[in-house]
Amino acid sequence: MKLLALDTSTEACSVALLNGNELLTLDEVCPQQHSKRVLPMVQQLLADSGLSLAQLDGLVFGKGPGSFTGVRIGVGVAQGLAFGADLPVYGVSTLAAMAQAAYRQLQASQVLAAIDARMAEIYFGHYQLDANGLMQLQGQEQAVKPDQLAPLDAAGSYTAVGTGWQTYAQVLQQWQVAKSSDILYPSAQDMLPLARQARDAGHFVAAEQAEPSYVRDTVSWQKLPGR
């Protein structure tokens, strides 16, 4: 299977290319530079692999949640590349990707992923490992104020990943979880295991059907004094 994955939904810009058993990855933390960096990163991985877009089986994109602008950039770039090469696409949750990274790096089986959503909120999701080594969402992803998170009933130890746990460390300190400072942002390589299963199950769609997942549908802008 040959899949290209990209994500621009957070401060990080990430691209990964799966070519059979070969995996190539590029990850950069480059706030507000995604639109300039993502295509050169894609071109570099394709050149390194010796593949063209037309030789791929599909494109994978980080569908959010995350920065509204960043999510739109990722979806737009994936659509543009897919249209040009007539490829199907599949969107993977950024929270799921971070949970998958916790399994890859830490062998975690219960993961609490939280991204700083601004406006005193986090994007939050609880994920659990299934029998196939893939992280599955428990309940729903949500945009929520950290102090309003409902306690979890599930038993077992949890691993916490994402910028939300750092930004709101004081508010979330009552949560008895192991916090990973190494997994702050989603990486495109961790979207690939989830996408491979989706490809096998026939869940990829045409480029025009690519949809973001903002989780928070509206943004309340605070009007500055004198405006």
C-alpha positions in Angstrom: 0.0 0.0 0.0 1.3 3.5 -0.9 -0.3 6.3 1.1 0.7 10.0 1.7 -0.5 11.7 4.9 -0.2 15.3 5.9 -1.4 17.4 8.8 -1.3 21.2 9.4 -4.0 21.5 12.1 -1.7 22.6 14.9 1.6 24.5 15.3 3.3 21.5 13.7 3.4 20.7 10.0 3.8 17.0 9.3 4.0 14.8 6.3 4.5 11.0 6.0 4.8 8.6 3.1 4.1 4.9 3.4 5.5 2.8 0.6 4.9 -0.9 1.4 7.1 -1.4 4.5 9.0 1.8 4.0 8.0 4.9 6.0 9.4 8.4 5.4 8.4 11.3 7.7 9.0 15.0 8.1 7.8 17.0 11.1 8.4 20.7 11.7 7.0 23.0 14.3 6.4 26.1 12.2 3.5 28.2 13.4 1.7 30.2 10.7 4.1 28.8 8.0 2.1 25.7 7.0 1.0 27.0 3.6 4.6 27.7 2.7 6.1 24.5 4.1 3.6 21.6 3.5 4.0 21.3 -0.3 7.8 21.4 -0.3 7.7 18.7 2.4 5.4 16.6 0.2 7.6 17.1 -2.8 10.7 16.1 -0.8 9.2 12.8 0.5 8.0 11.9 -3.0 11.4 12.6 -4.4 13.1 10.6 -1.6 10.8 7.6 -2.3 11.0 7.8 -6.1 7.2 7.9 -6.3 4.8 10.2 -8.1 1.4 11.2 -6.8 -0.2 9.1 -9.5 1.4 5.9 -8.1 -0.2 6.4 -4.6 -3.3 4.5 -3.5 -4.7 7.5 -1.6 -4.1 10.7 0.4 -4.6 11.0 4.1 -5.2 14.4 5.9 -5.5 15.5 9.5 -9.2 16.6 9.6 -9.0 18.4 13.0 -9.8 19.4 15.5 -7.2 22.2 15.7 -6.6 25.6 14.3 -9.5 26.6 12.0 -7.0 28.0 9.5 -4.6 25.1 9.8 -7.4 22.5 9.3 -8.6 24.3 6.2 -5.1 24.4 4.8 -4.7 20.7 5.3 -8.0 19.8 3.7 -7.4 22.1 0.8 -3.9 20.8 0.0 -5.1 17.2 0.3 -8.0 18.0 -2.1 -5.8 19.8 -4.6 -3.3 17.0 -4.7 -6.0 14.3 -4.9 -7.8 16.1 -7.7 -4.7 16.4 -9.7 -3.8 12.8 -9.4 -7.3 11.3 -9.3 -6.8 9.8 -5.8 -9.3 9.0 -3.0 -8.8 10.7 0.4 -9.4 9.9 4.0 -9.5 12.2 7.1 -8.0 11.2 10.4 -8.7 12.9 13.7 -5.7 14.8 15.1 -6.6 13.6 18.6 -6.7 10.0 17.3 -3.3 10.5 15.8 -1.8 11.6 19.1 -3.4 8.7 20.8 -1.9 6.4 18.2 1.5 8.0 18.9 1.1 7.2 22.6 0.7 3.5 21.7 3.7 3.6 19.2 6.0 5.3 21.6 4.8 4.3 25.1 2.7 1.2 24.5 -0.2 3.1 26.1 -3.7 1.5 25.9 -5.8 4.3 27.4 -5.1 7.8 26.2 -6.5 11.2 27.0 -5.6 13.6 24.1 -6.0 17.3 24.6 -5.1 20.2 22.3 -5.2 23.8 23.4 -8.3 25.2 21.6 -7.8 28.8 22.7 -10.6 30.8 24.4 -9.9 28.9 27.6 -11.0 25.6 26.1 -9.4 22.3 25.0 -10.2 19.8 22.3 -10.5 16.6 24.2 -10.9 12.9 23.3 -10.6 9.6 25.3 -9.1 6.8 23.2 -8.7 3.1 23.9 -6.6 0.5 22.1 -8.4 -2.2 20.3 -7.3 -5.8 19.5 -5.7 -4.6 16.2 -3.4 -2.1 17.8 -5.6 0.9 16.8 -6.9 3.7 19.0 -10.7 3.9 19.1 -12.6 6.9 20.4 -14.7 6.4 23.5 -17.7 8.7 23.5 -17.2 11.9 21.5 -14.5 14.5 20.9 -15.4 17.8 22.4 -14.4 21.4 22.9 -14.7 22.0 26.6 -13.3 24.2 29.4 -10.7 22.1 31.3 -12.5 22.5 34.6 -15.7 21.2 33.2 -14.3 17.8 32.0 -16.5 15.0 33.3 -14.6 12.4 35.4 -14.0 9.1 33.6 -15.6 6.0 34.8 -13.3 3.6 33.0 -10.8 1.7 35.1 -7.1 1.5 34.3 -4.2 3.9 34.0 -4.2 6.8 31.5 -1.6 8.5 29.4 -2.2 12.2 28.7 -0.9 13.7 25.4 -1.2 17.1 23.7 -0.6 20.8 24.4 -3.8 21.1 26.5 -2.2 19.3 29.4 0.7 21.9 29.5 -1.4 25.0 28.8 -3.9 24.2 31.5 -1.6 22.2 33.8 -2.8 23.9 37.0 -6.5 23.3 36.2 -5.9 19.7 35.2 -3.5 18.8 38.0 -6.2 16.9 39.9 -6.2 14.3 37.0 -4.1 11.4 38.1 -2.5 10.6 34.7 0.9 10.1 33.3 1.6 13.1 31.1 3.8 12.7 28.1 5.8 15.9 27.2 7.1 14.2 24.1 3.7 14.0 22.3 2.4 17.5 22.0 1.3 17.6 18.4 -0.2 15.1 15.9 2.3 13.5 13.5 1.2 12.3 10.0 2.9 9.0 10.5 0.5 8.1 13.2 -2.5 8.7 10.9 -1.3 5.9 8.6 -2.2 2.8 10.7 -5.7 4.2 11.0 -5.9 5.1 7.3 -4.6 1.6 6.2 -7.6 0.0 8.0 -9.9 2.5 6.5 -8.5 1.9 3.0 -9.0 -1.9 3.5 -12.5 -1.3 4.6 -13.3 0.9 1.6 -13.8 4.1 3.6 -11.7 6.4 1.4 -13.8 9.0 -0.5 -13.5 11.2 -3.5 -11.6 14.4 -3.0 -14.7 16.6 -3.2 -16.1 14.7 -0.2 -13.2 15.6 2.1 -14.6 17.2 5.2 -12.9 18.9 8.2 -13.9 18.2 11.8 -13.8 21.5 13.7 -15.6 20.1 16.8 -16.3 23.6 17.8 -18.5 25.0 15.0 -18.6 28.6 16.0 -16.0 31.0 17.3 -16.8 33.9 19.6 -14.5 36.9 18.9 -14.1 39.4 21.7 -14.4 42.9 20.4 -11.4 45.1 21.2 -12.0 48.4 22.9 -12.7 51.2 20.5 -13.5 48.9 17.6 
